[in-house]
Amino acid sequence: MFTKNPLSNRPIRSFVIRSGRLTNSQRKAIQTHWESYVLNSRTLSRPDCFSFPKNVALSVEIGFGMGDTLLQMATDEPTKNFVGIEVHRPGIGKLLHHIAENDLKNLWIICQDAKEAMMNCFESNSIDKIFILFPDPWPKKRHQKRRLIQSNFVALLTEKLKPGGILHLATDWKPYAEQMLEILEQSKGLVNENGSSNYWECPKRPETKFERRGKRLGYDVWDLLFSKSAS
Ligand SMILES: C[S@@+](CC[C@H](N)C(=O)[O-])C[C@H]1O[C@@H](n2cnc3c(N)ncnc32)[C@H](O)[C@@H]1O
């Protein structure tokens, strides 16, 4: 699953841990609410998967950043369950603060590399929707191997989706959008909901923080919506 750096034999990560300072409220939320809302796969006894109720729809957002979009989705749909995967502590702190403040009972966090979390924490055919909104574009050619959307990761996501489940990606970096489209179109078991080679022109989802910043700079946005075929 992990592409290794041939010189160090370490996995190539799709993120760098940014040293952004925690605000007092983020630090307090991490100290107070971590145990309640952050799922810890290392403490699981059975083969690591979390067992979410099968009769409740489950959505997962990978790389939720500061968490605004995930918070809105979970607030808008209180009868569905949501899990966010992120490694950026200020974002985790901010989301924890809002989960606790709003007493949300349908939103949890995994603080771990999404590649490990997806591999270890979810059963096959268990997720209704996976969102990856504005993953780091890694625009320099020598960094492109760090991009999260690679065919082996997409195969893993497809395995974890329920038949008919949805994979929703978005980016404001055109070369990455083209690469995403190519990888998803070639992925076994995925179908483009907008017809072959098409992006989703009028996506239904909340605007993200990263997207807002890009739009201020005049960037366009490409959304991709694929479903897992039933058979
Ligand atoms: C460009 S930001 C976008 C954040 C948010 N989705 C938005 O649109 O505002 C990408 C986020 O993905 C997170 N990320 C990247 N690779 C990840 C990984 N392998 N596991 C977990 N989070 C990851 C980064 O920490 C970062 O916060």
The ligand as an ORCA input file, in Angstrom:
! r2SCAN-3c Opt
* xyz 0 1
  C      -5.043     21.096      1.375
  S      -5.692     20.586      2.886
  C      -7.451     20.632      2.599
  C      -8.247     20.612      3.857
  C      -9.775     20.616      3.684
  N     -10.241     19.416      3.026
  C     -10.232     21.826      2.940
  O     -10.592     21.693      1.763
  O     -10.233     22.925      3.533
  C      -5.357     18.840      2.882
  C      -5.476     18.212      4.264
  O      -5.300     16.798      4.128
  C      -4.553     16.336      5.240
  N      -3.902     15.082      4.811
  C      -3.075     14.913      3.759
  N      -2.682     13.634      3.651
  C      -3.280     12.971      4.680
  C      -3.241     11.626      5.119
  N      -2.528     10.707      4.466
  N      -3.938     11.292      6.215
  C      -4.664     12.228      6.884
  N      -4.751     13.530      6.512
  C      -4.056     13.895      5.427
  C      -3.573     17.444      5.542
  O      -3.120     17.397      6.890
  C      -4.417     18.680      5.243
  O      -5.046     19.160      6.395
*
